[in-house]
Structure formats: C-alpha cells, structure tokens
C-alpha cells in the first residue's frame, strides 16, 4: 500500500541542545496519555548489518501499510546515503520513513534524540497505522525501552573539560569525584566520560547521585521485538556483496564530500564505512581492493557484535529466519 513521502515535520527537525530535553519531556508525557486510549502496533525488526532487515521491512510496510522508524546511528545524518544504505528516492515515495537525515554531520546524536523522535513519530501516526522500528543500532532501542533519566543541557562545558587535560586525566578526575560511576565506564569511553563530567559541572552532583534521584521513565507502549537471523556463511557472503556494491555506488566520493565540508573530526566519520574511506583518501589504504577487504572485515566484526547484543540484551526477542519472520509479521499485522 503506497504511502506519502515524509515531509519536514517537527519530529524530524534538527535538535537544539537547549530544547531537546523539553521536547523529550513533552513527547513522553503526550505519549503516556496516548497509551491510555490508543495503542498503536509497534514492531522492532533488528538484525546484523547486511542481514537484509531493511529490505524485508520495506516489503512488509508496502504490503501492510506500515510506516518505518529508522534506528540507525549513521542514517540519522545527512550526507551518508550510501554508507548507511538509506532507502532510495523511490522507496521513500512508497513508504513513510522517519529519523533519516535529521542531523548535519557536525552534530551529535544520542539516545535521548532517538527516544524523542520515536515518541513524536508515534504521536503523529494515523489511526490503525502500524510502525516498524528497523535498524542495527539496537543499543538505542534498549535505552528507549528501559527509559532515560531527564537531563539538563550539557552543552558549553568543552573548555572546562579541556582544562582537565587529556582523556586519561579527565577519567582520573571522574574517578576522584565518583569512583562508583567511573568504574562502570571504560577509561577509553570518551562520550560517557565527557557526559558524566558535564553532568557533574551542570548539577554539582556526582553522576551516581544524579541518576539515583532522577529515575528513568520507561517507554509507555509495548514493542514486539524480532531479529532477522541468518546463517553465518550466508551473512558473510551478503556482507561481501554489500561492500562491493557500496564502492561501486560511490561511498568513497560520498565520504570525500563530507570530509572536505566538515573535516575529519566529526563523529559519523568514525562509523564503519566512512572510517575506512577516510583511511583510503589519506593513503593509509592503498587500493580499492584493500578498501573492500577492510569494509568486509570490519562489517563482519560489527555484525557479530550486533548479533550478540540482540541475543543477550532483549529477554523477549524472537530470533527468526527470513521465511519465519515474514510469516510472523504477516500474522501480527493481519490482526
């Protein structure tokens, strides 16, 4: 069933650091109210990179009149169409997609943004329209289901963080003010260390104290969770084809354009795909054949981590073959 292309709606507008928390709070409260009188059917289709979950979801959405929420940490950025395997222009005229092309490459993504976008997406769904949550960044889904603590604005503390020294010294400072919380974070985890220190600076509370007094609010609606399970050899063969196709489609040229516009210090260039292309453009990878091998190898590693995460972090997940998943989705969406 063809659907409209997504316009520039409020839920997919770029977030302002000062307003994201307000948007998050408002959307969550509105969704909690909606949960009392209307419970839209929400189904998550997870799976490793290259498993075919996106194509499957598009086919199901087309047949059953679903909309799709993209759970992709790279797809949320503009400029990475090939690297994140975004739906084509034609596919976006057939099915309404959400959470794509929300951020410029220089902006930062986080779980609260995905949580907010998902709430806002569900709030504007037409009656009886199912939503498919599809993507490989399932750690965001785990955060959404378990809930997030309300957060103050953590922007503006970059200078203070730099004054503490390099990452090693920053981690040591965090350890000195909150040993319990620091022990939960890897010393190399730049994002979480900076977030914890900025939270301390903003609130004058230890991160462990802040989270103890600001409990997360769980997602108020039920999400049925599936993962597309594919035999290892078959998945590796598909990843190899995917790596070849991306190079043929122009992932190197796409990455070069972003690199020239924003510089190499931006977060999405650390993702698998863009990261290897940057190395190729800098001469660290010397041939397209070697680039393809690197893309294949690192994507296989990522796929293994994704499969392990999905299997161990969601207690009520169903791991199904493509055939069995199609049958299950058909049954669920026919009720």
MIKOL-97378 format. One record per residue (C-alpha): residue number from 0; residue in one letter; y negated, z negated, x negated. Coordinates in nm, 3 decimals, padded with zeros to 5 digits. Layout:
BEGIN
+-----+---+---------+---------+---------+
!   k ! r !      yy !      zz !      xx !
+-----+---+---------+---------+---------+
! NUM ! a !       Y !       Z !       X !
...
+-----+---+---------+---------+---------+
This chain:
BEGIN
+-----+---+---------+---------+---------+
!   k ! r !      yy !      zz !      xx !
+-----+---+---------+---------+---------+
!   0 ! x !  00.000 !  00.000 !  00.000 !
!   1 ! x ! -00.315 !  00.115 ! -00.182 !
!   2 ! x ! -00.595 ! -00.133 ! -00.215 !
!   3 ! x ! -00.955 ! -00.128 ! -00.323 !
!   4 ! x ! -01.072 ! -00.143 ! -00.682 !
!   5 ! x ! -01.218 ! -00.479 ! -00.771 !
!   6 ! x ! -01.596 ! -00.485 ! -00.762 !
!   7 ! x ! -01.814 ! -00.708 ! -00.972 !
!   8 ! x ! -01.755 ! -01.021 ! -00.768 !
!   9 ! x ! -01.874 ! -01.367 ! -00.850 !
!  10 ! x ! -01.537 ! -01.492 ! -00.971 !
!  11 ! x ! -01.520 ! -01.229 ! -01.242 !
!  12 ! x ! -01.875 ! -01.261 ! -01.375 !
!  13 ! x ! -01.915 ! -01.382 ! -01.735 !
!  14 ! x ! -01.929 ! -01.762 ! -01.751 !
!  15 ! x ! -02.235 ! -01.952 ! -01.860 !
!  16 ! x ! -02.141 ! -02.254 ! -02.072 !
!  17 ! x ! -02.362 ! -02.486 ! -01.867 !
!  18 ! x ! -02.240 ! -02.358 ! -01.531 !
!  19 ! x ! -01.864 ! -02.323 ! -01.590 !
!  20 ! x ! -01.794 ! -02.689 ! -01.521 !
!  21 ! x ! -01.995 ! -02.671 ! -01.198 !
!  22 ! x ! -01.810 ! -02.353 ! -01.095 !
!  23 ! x ! -01.478 ! -02.520 ! -01.178 !
!  24 ! x ! -01.559 ! -02.829 ! -00.967 !
!  25 ! x ! -01.689 ! -02.631 ! -00.671 !
!  26 ! x ! -01.399 ! -02.385 ! -00.673 !
!  27 ! x ! -01.138 ! -02.661 ! -00.700 !
!  28 ! x ! -01.288 ! -02.857 ! -00.408 !
!  29 ! x ! -01.311 ! -02.543 ! -00.194 !
!  30 ! x ! -00.953 ! -02.452 ! -00.277 !
!  31 ! x ! -00.834 ! -02.802 ! -00.185 !
!  32 ! x ! -00.997 ! -02.755 !  00.157 !
!  33 ! x ! -00.833 ! -02.412 !  00.191 !
!  34 ! x ! -00.496 ! -02.564 !  00.110 !
!  35 ! x ! -00.523 ! -02.777 !  00.426 !
!  36 ! x ! -00.548 ! -02.485 !  00.669 !
!  37 ! x ! -00.428 ! -02.176 !  00.479 !
!  38 ! x ! -00.160 ! -02.150 !  00.215 !
!  39 ! x ! -00.154 ! -01.804 !  00.059 !
!  40 ! x !  00.167 ! -01.692 ! -00.105 !
!  41 ! x !  00.123 ! -01.718 ! -00.483 !
!  42 ! x !  00.391 ! -01.594 ! -00.722 !
!  43 ! x !  00.375 ! -01.604 ! -01.103 !
!  44 ! x !  00.563 ! -01.336 ! -01.296 !
!  45 ! x !  00.586 ! -01.439 ! -01.660 !
!  46 ! x !  00.769 ! -01.278 ! -01.948 !
!  47 ! x !  00.755 ! -01.186 ! -02.313 !
!  48 ! x !  00.522 ! -00.916 ! -02.443 !
!  49 ! x !  00.686 ! -00.578 ! -02.390 !
!  50 ! x !  00.929 ! -00.705 ! -02.125 !
!  51 ! x !  00.787 ! -00.481 ! -01.851 !
!  52 ! x !  00.648 ! -00.756 ! -01.628 !
!  53 ! x !  00.312 ! -00.580 ! -01.577 !
!  54 ! x !  00.470 ! -00.254 ! -01.462 !
!  55 ! x !  00.706 ! -00.443 ! -01.234 !
!  56 ! x !  00.422 ! -00.645 ! -01.082 !
!  57 ! x !  00.213 ! -00.333 ! -01.021 !
!  58 ! x !  00.503 ! -00.163 ! -00.844 !
!  59 ! x !  00.566 ! -00.469 ! -00.626 !
!  60 ! x !  00.195 ! -00.513 ! -00.549 !
!  61 ! x !  00.169 ! -00.148 ! -00.447 !
!  62 ! x !  00.463 ! -00.180 ! -00.209 !
!  63 ! x !  00.382 ! -00.521 ! -00.063 !
!  64 ! x !  00.001 ! -00.521 ! -00.053 !
!  65 ! x ! -00.048 ! -00.790 ! -00.318 !
!  66 ! x ! -00.343 ! -00.849 ! -00.547 !
!  67 ! x ! -00.287 ! -00.928 ! -00.915 !
!  68 ! x ! -00.443 ! -01.203 ! -01.127 !
!  69 ! x ! -00.412 ! -01.119 ! -01.497 !
!  70 ! x ! -00.302 ! -01.414 ! -01.709 !
!  71 ! x ! -00.377 ! -01.250 ! -02.043 !
!  72 ! x ! -00.580 ! -01.413 ! -02.318 !
!  73 ! x ! -00.678 ! -01.070 ! -02.457 !
!  74 ! x ! -00.710 ! -00.876 ! -02.132 !
!  75 ! x ! -00.991 ! -01.105 ! -02.020 !
!  76 ! x ! -01.206 ! -00.944 ! -02.294 !
!  77 ! x ! -01.391 ! -00.615 ! -02.263 !
!  78 ! x ! -01.308 ! -00.350 ! -02.523 !
!  79 ! x ! -00.937 ! -00.423 ! -02.569 !
!  80 ! x ! -00.781 ! -00.184 ! -02.319 !
!  81 ! x ! -00.503 ! -00.054 ! -02.546 !
!  82 ! x ! -00.436 ! -00.376 ! -02.734 !
!  83 ! x ! -00.385 ! -00.573 ! -02.412 !
!  84 ! x ! -00.210 ! -00.289 ! -02.225 !
!  85 ! x ! -00.453 ! -00.310 ! -01.933 !
!  86 ! x ! -00.379 ! -00.118 ! -01.614 !
!  87 ! x ! -00.509 !  00.237 ! -01.611 !
!  88 ! x ! -00.807 !  00.354 ! -01.407 !
!  89 ! x ! -00.564 !  00.499 ! -01.152 !
!  90 ! x ! -00.368 !  00.175 ! -01.128 !
!  91 ! x ! -00.689 ! -00.020 ! -01.065 !
!  92 ! x ! -00.766 !  00.207 ! -00.771 !
!  93 ! x ! -00.423 !  00.131 ! -00.626 !
!  94 ! x ! -00.415 ! -00.248 ! -00.665 !
!  95 ! x ! -00.694 ! -00.505 ! -00.686 !
!  96 ! x ! -00.686 ! -00.675 ! -01.029 !
!  97 ! x ! -00.863 ! -00.997 ! -01.125 !
!  98 ! x ! -00.957 ! -01.167 ! -01.455 !
!  99 ! x ! -00.984 ! -00.845 ! -01.657 !
! 100 ! x ! -01.295 ! -00.754 ! -01.863 !
! 101 ! x ! -01.470 ! -01.082 ! -01.781 !
! 102 ! x ! -01.588 ! -01.173 ! -02.132 !
! 103 ! x ! -01.762 ! -00.985 ! -02.409 !
! 104 ! x ! -01.569 ! -01.002 ! -02.739 !
! 105 ! x ! -01.812 ! -01.260 ! -02.881 !
! 106 ! x ! -01.749 ! -01.514 ! -02.601 !
! 107 ! x ! -01.480 ! -01.780 ! -02.594 !
! 108 ! x ! -01.201 ! -01.808 ! -02.341 !
! 109 ! x ! -01.035 ! -02.133 ! -02.233 !
! 110 ! x ! -00.804 ! -02.284 ! -01.972 !
! 111 ! x ! -01.093 ! -02.402 ! -01.753 !
! 112 ! x ! -01.222 ! -02.045 ! -01.723 !
! 113 ! x ! -00.879 ! -01.916 ! -01.613 !
! 114 ! x ! -00.844 ! -02.210 ! -01.372 !
! 115 ! x ! -01.186 ! -02.137 ! -01.223 !
! 116 ! x ! -01.127 ! -01.762 ! -01.195 !
! 117 ! x ! -00.792 ! -01.821 ! -01.025 !
! 118 ! x ! -00.943 ! -02.063 ! -00.770 !
! 119 ! x ! -01.226 ! -01.820 ! -00.695 !
! 120 ! x ! -00.982 ! -01.530 ! -00.669 !
! 121 ! x ! -00.766 ! -01.713 ! -00.413 !
! 122 ! x ! -01.070 ! -01.817 ! -00.210 !
! 123 ! x ! -01.169 ! -01.454 ! -00.152 !
! 124 ! x ! -00.821 ! -01.323 ! -00.070 !
! 125 ! x ! -00.796 ! -01.160 !  00.270 !
! 126 ! x ! -00.566 ! -01.340 !  00.518 !
! 127 ! x ! -00.194 ! -01.290 !  00.454 !
! 128 ! x ! -00.256 ! -01.122 !  00.118 !
! 129 ! x ! -00.008 ! -01.243 ! -00.148 !
! 130 ! x ! -00.125 ! -01.296 ! -00.506 !
! 131 ! x !  00.082 ! -01.217 ! -00.814 !
! 132 ! x ! -00.015 ! -01.405 ! -01.132 !
! 133 ! x !  00.104 ! -01.185 ! -01.417 !
! 134 ! x !  00.080 ! -01.221 ! -01.794 !
! 135 ! x !  00.216 ! -01.354 ! -02.118 !
! 136 ! x ! -00.037 ! -01.635 ! -02.171 !
! 137 ! x !  00.171 ! -01.881 ! -01.973 !
! 138 ! x !  00.025 ! -02.185 ! -02.152 !
! 139 ! x ! -00.281 ! -02.128 ! -01.930 !
! 140 ! x ! -00.059 ! -02.142 ! -01.621 !
! 141 ! x !  00.090 ! -02.471 ! -01.739 !
! 142 ! x ! -00.263 ! -02.614 ! -01.778 !
! 143 ! x ! -00.359 ! -02.485 ! -01.433 !
! 144 ! x ! -00.056 ! -02.637 ! -01.260 !
! 145 ! x ! -00.085 ! -02.973 ! -01.436 !
! 146 ! x ! -00.462 ! -02.979 ! -01.385 !
! 147 ! x ! -00.765 ! -03.011 ! -01.609 !
! 148 ! x ! -00.998 ! -03.300 ! -01.663 !
! 149 ! x ! -01.364 ! -03.232 ! -01.576 !
! 150 ! x ! -01.554 ! -03.159 ! -01.897 !
! 151 ! x ! -01.919 ! -03.188 ! -01.996 !
! 152 ! x ! -02.099 ! -02.898 ! -02.161 !
! 153 ! x ! -01.964 ! -02.885 ! -02.517 !
! 154 ! x ! -02.199 ! -02.617 ! -02.648 !
! 155 ! x ! -02.467 ! -02.685 ! -02.907 !
! 156 ! x ! -02.275 ! -02.905 ! -03.148 !
! 157 ! x ! -02.190 ! -02.636 ! -03.403 !
! 158 ! x ! -02.444 ! -02.765 ! -03.655 !
! 159 ! x ! -02.314 ! -03.119 ! -03.627 !
! 160 ! x ! -01.956 ! -03.000 ! -03.674 !
! 161 ! x ! -02.055 ! -02.809 ! -03.987 !
! 162 ! x ! -02.229 ! -03.119 ! -04.122 !
! 163 ! x ! -01.892 ! -03.297 ! -04.124 !
! 164 ! x ! -01.758 ! -03.049 ! -04.381 !
! 165 ! x ! -01.465 ! -02.811 ! -04.372 !
! 166 ! x ! -01.183 ! -02.832 ! -04.116 !
! 167 ! x ! -00.993 ! -03.083 ! -04.332 !
! 168 ! x ! -01.291 ! -03.321 ! -04.332 !
! 169 ! x ! -01.351 ! -03.265 ! -03.962 !
! 170 ! x ! -00.993 ! -03.359 ! -03.885 !
! 171 ! x ! -01.021 ! -03.666 ! -04.108 !
! 172 ! x ! -01.332 ! -03.775 ! -03.914 !
! 173 ! x ! -01.150 ! -03.729 ! -03.584 !
! 174 ! x ! -00.862 ! -03.932 ! -03.724 !
! 175 ! x ! -01.101 ! -04.211 ! -03.820 !
! 176 ! x ! -01.253 ! -04.239 ! -03.471 !
! 177 ! x ! -00.940 ! -04.173 ! -03.265 !
! 178 ! x ! -00.612 ! -04.193 ! -03.454 !
! 179 ! x ! -00.402 ! -04.166 ! -03.138 !
! 180 ! x ! -00.560 ! -03.840 ! -03.025 !
! 181 ! x ! -00.578 ! -03.690 ! -03.376 !
! 182 ! x ! -00.204 ! -03.745 ! -03.422 !
! 183 ! x ! -00.145 ! -03.520 ! -03.119 !
! 184 ! x ! -00.329 ! -03.230 ! -03.284 !
! 185 ! x ! -00.220 ! -03.022 ! -03.582 !
! 186 ! x ! -00.463 ! -03.052 ! -03.876 !
! 187 ! x ! -00.499 ! -02.670 ! -03.868 !
! 188 ! x ! -00.583 ! -02.651 ! -03.495 !
! 189 ! x ! -00.949 ! -02.553 ! -03.521 !
! 190 ! x ! -01.002 ! -02.510 ! -03.147 !
! 191 ! x ! -00.870 ! -02.851 ! -03.041 !
! 192 ! x ! -01.033 ! -03.036 ! -03.332 !
! 193 ! x ! -01.374 ! -02.886 ! -03.253 !
! 194 ! x ! -01.327 ! -02.954 ! -02.882 !
! 195 ! x ! -01.233 ! -03.318 ! -02.942 !
! 196 ! x ! -01.524 ! -03.378 ! -03.180 !
! 197 ! x ! -01.774 ! -03.205 ! -02.949 !
! 198 ! x ! -01.646 ! -03.418 ! -02.661 !
! 199 ! x ! -01.700 ! -03.732 ! -02.869 !
! 200 ! x ! -02.052 ! -03.622 ! -02.959 !
! 201 ! x ! -02.136 ! -03.534 ! -02.597 !
! 202 ! x ! -01.999 ! -03.852 ! -02.439 !
! 203 ! x ! -01.989 ! -04.109 ! -02.721 !
! 204 ! x ! -01.634 ! -04.180 ! -02.611 !
! 205 ! x ! -01.314 ! -04.132 ! -02.806 !
! 206 ! x ! -01.129 ! -03.829 ! -02.666 !
! 207 ! x ! -00.832 ! -04.051 ! -02.570 !
! 208 ! x ! -01.071 ! -04.284 ! -02.382 !
! 209 ! x ! -01.243 ! -03.993 ! -02.208 !
! 210 ! x ! -00.918 ! -03.838 ! -02.084 !
! 211 ! x ! -00.786 ! -04.180 ! -01.978 !
! 212 ! x ! -01.087 ! -04.225 ! -01.748 !
! 213 ! x ! -01.121 ! -03.860 ! -01.638 !
! 214 ! x ! -00.780 ! -03.777 ! -01.495 !
! 215 ! x ! -00.687 ! -03.411 ! -01.445 !
! 216 ! x ! -00.677 ! -03.272 ! -01.091 !
! 217 ! x ! -00.353 ! -03.081 ! -01.030 !
! 218 ! x ! -00.363 ! -02.733 ! -00.877 !
! 219 ! x ! -00.355 ! -02.787 ! -00.498 !
! 220 ! x ! -00.136 ! -02.490 ! -00.400 !
! 221 ! x !  00.229 ! -02.413 ! -00.465 !
! 222 ! x !  00.306 ! -02.141 ! -00.718 !
! 223 ! x !  00.653 ! -01.987 ! -00.726 !
! 224 ! x !  00.734 ! -01.912 ! -01.091 !
! 225 ! x !  00.961 ! -01.640 ! -01.229 !
! 226 ! x !  01.015 ! -01.494 ! -01.574 !
! 227 ! x !  01.146 ! -01.147 ! -01.644 !
! 228 ! x !  01.446 ! -01.199 ! -01.869 !
! 229 ! x !  01.558 ! -00.907 ! -02.086 !
! 230 ! x !  01.842 ! -00.888 ! -02.343 !
! 231 ! x !  01.716 ! -00.930 ! -02.700 !
! 232 ! x !  01.817 ! -00.585 ! -02.827 !
! 233 ! x !  01.669 ! -00.413 ! -02.523 !
! 234 ! x !  01.344 ! -00.610 ! -02.559 !
! 235 ! x !  01.313 ! -00.526 ! -02.928 !
! 236 ! x !  01.366 ! -00.156 ! -02.855 !
! 237 ! x !  01.091 ! -00.170 ! -02.591 !
! 238 ! x !  00.857 ! -00.352 ! -02.829 !
! 239 ! x !  00.914 ! -00.082 ! -03.091 !
! 240 ! x !  00.822 !  00.188 ! -02.836 !
! 241 ! x !  00.518 ! -00.014 ! -02.730 !
! 242 ! x !  00.399 ! -00.046 ! -03.092 !
! 243 ! x !  00.433 !  00.330 ! -03.144 !
! 244 ! x !  00.255 !  00.407 ! -02.818 !
! 245 ! x ! -00.041 !  00.180 ! -02.898 !
! 246 ! x ! -00.102 !  00.356 ! -03.228 !
! 247 ! x ! -00.076 !  00.695 ! -03.057 !
! 248 ! x ! -00.320 !  00.584 ! -02.787 !
! 249 ! x ! -00.578 !  00.474 ! -03.045 !
! 250 ! x ! -00.554 !  00.098 ! -03.095 !
! 251 ! x ! -00.694 !  00.137 ! -03.448 !
! 252 ! x ! -01.002 !  00.323 ! -03.324 !
! 253 ! x ! -01.046 !  00.072 ! -03.041 !
! 254 ! x ! -01.035 ! -00.219 ! -03.285 !
! 255 ! x ! -01.273 ! -00.042 ! -03.524 !
! 256 ! x ! -01.531 ! -00.005 ! -03.248 !
! 257 ! x ! -01.515 ! -00.376 ! -03.164 !
! 258 ! x ! -01.519 ! -00.474 ! -03.531 !
! 259 ! x ! -01.830 ! -00.264 ! -03.600 !
! 260 ! x ! -02.009 ! -00.401 ! -03.294 !
! 261 ! x ! -01.926 ! -00.772 ! -03.327 !
! 262 ! x ! -01.799 ! -00.839 ! -03.680 !
! 263 ! x ! -01.466 ! -00.986 ! -03.783 !
! 264 ! x ! -01.542 ! -01.349 ! -03.692 !
! 265 ! x ! -01.470 ! -01.318 ! -03.320 !
! 266 ! x ! -01.172 ! -01.486 ! -03.155 !
! 267 ! x ! -00.994 ! -01.186 ! -02.993 !
! 268 ! x ! -00.957 ! -01.013 ! -03.330 !
! 269 ! x ! -00.709 ! -01.287 ! -03.421 !
! 270 ! x ! -00.470 ! -01.169 ! -03.148 !
! 271 ! x ! -00.158 ! -00.973 ! -03.236 !
! 272 ! x ! -00.255 ! -00.608 ! -03.232 !
! 273 ! x ! -00.623 ! -00.631 ! -03.323 !
! 274 ! x ! -00.541 ! -00.860 ! -03.618 !
! 275 ! x ! -00.307 ! -00.606 ! -03.780 !
! 276 ! x ! -00.551 ! -00.323 ! -03.709 !
! 277 ! x ! -00.829 ! -00.513 ! -03.886 !
! 278 ! x ! -00.598 ! -00.552 ! -04.187 !
! 279 ! x ! -00.530 ! -00.178 ! -04.176 !
! 280 ! x ! -00.900 ! -00.093 ! -04.157 !
! 281 ! x ! -00.964 ! -00.324 ! -04.454 !
! 282 ! x ! -00.692 ! -00.154 ! -04.660 !
! 283 ! x ! -00.458 ! -00.453 ! -04.659 !
! 284 ! x ! -00.204 ! -00.247 ! -04.463 !
! 285 ! x ! -00.187 !  00.091 ! -04.630 !
! 286 ! x ! -00.018 !  00.325 ! -04.381 !
! 287 ! x !  00.026 !  00.378 ! -04.009 !
! 288 ! x !  00.399 !  00.335 ! -04.056 !
! 289 ! x !  00.342 ! -00.006 ! -04.213 !
! 290 ! x !  00.099 ! -00.092 ! -03.936 !
! 291 ! x !  00.361 ! -00.006 ! -03.677 !
! 292 ! x !  00.615 ! -00.227 ! -03.857 !
! 293 ! x !  00.369 ! -00.518 ! -03.863 !
! 294 ! x !  00.288 ! -00.476 ! -03.494 !
! 295 ! x !  00.658 ! -00.465 ! -03.412 !
! 296 ! x !  00.750 ! -00.765 ! -03.626 !
! 297 ! x !  00.468 ! -00.991 ! -03.506 !
! 298 ! x !  00.514 ! -00.893 ! -03.141 !
! 299 ! x !  00.884 ! -00.978 ! -03.167 !
! 300 ! x !  00.790 ! -01.319 ! -03.306 !
! 301 ! x !  00.542 ! -01.370 ! -03.022 !
! 302 ! x !  00.799 ! -01.262 ! -02.764 !
! 303 ! x !  01.043 ! -01.524 ! -02.892 !
! 304 ! x !  00.777 ! -01.798 ! -02.872 !
! 305 ! x !  00.680 ! -01.689 ! -02.521 !
! 306 ! x !  01.041 ! -01.694 ! -02.401 !
! 307 ! x !  01.096 ! -02.041 ! -02.546 !
! 308 ! x !  00.774 ! -02.172 ! -02.390 !
! 309 ! x !  00.857 ! -02.031 ! -02.046 !
! 310 ! x !  01.211 ! -02.169 ! -02.057 !
! 311 ! x !  01.112 ! -02.520 ! -02.169 !
! 312 ! x !  00.770 ! -02.587 ! -02.014 !
! 313 ! x !  00.829 ! -02.496 ! -01.648 !
! 314 ! x !  01.100 ! -02.713 ! -01.488 !
! 315 ! x !  01.125 ! -02.495 ! -01.176 !
! 316 ! x !  01.116 ! -02.148 ! -01.330 !
! 317 ! x !  01.369 ! -01.877 ! -01.241 !
! 318 ! x !  01.475 ! -01.651 ! -01.532 !
! 319 ! x !  01.594 ! -01.324 ! -01.382 !
! 320 ! x !  01.682 ! -00.970 ! -01.485 !
! 321 ! x !  01.455 ! -00.692 ! -01.360 !
! 322 ! x !  01.702 ! -00.599 ! -01.085 !
! 323 ! x !  01.746 ! -00.957 ! -00.964 !
! 324 ! x !  01.374 ! -01.030 ! -00.987 !
! 325 ! x !  01.291 ! -00.724 ! -00.779 !
! 326 ! x !  01.537 ! -00.839 ! -00.513 !
! 327 ! x !  01.395 ! -01.193 ! -00.511 !
! 328 ! x !  01.036 ! -01.072 ! -00.488 !
! 329 ! x !  01.125 ! -00.833 ! -00.208 !
! 330 ! x !  01.283 ! -01.119 ! -00.016 !
! 331 ! x !  00.991 ! -01.359 ! -00.074 !
! 332 ! x !  00.726 ! -01.105 !  00.017 !
! 333 ! x !  00.908 ! -00.991 !  00.330 !
! 334 ! x !  00.899 ! -01.335 !  00.492 !
+-----+---+---------+---------+---------+
